[in-house]
Amino acid sequence: MEVIILLAVLFGLLAIVVPLLERSKMRISNEDAAKWARWIWPLMGILLFIQLIRMLF
């Protein structure tokens, strides 16, 4: 039952946040998006490595 409540809250917040973000005037340029995207894979690799270390100890 708790999972259903959690999912309902998450979908409700998503239904509220997405229209607000679409209406906002803040836009990210392609260059800024490329800068952020360049960091995602290395950070995910570091995160996976840290999780592996946590599981071992």
Sequence and secondary structure as in RCSB ss.txt:
>XXXX:A:sequence
MEVIILLAVLFGLLAIVVPLLERSKMRISNEDAAKWARWIWPLMGILLFIQLIRMLF
>XXXX:A:secstr
 HHHHHHHHHHHHHHHHHHHHHHS     HHHHHHHHHHHHHHHHHHHHHHHHHHH 
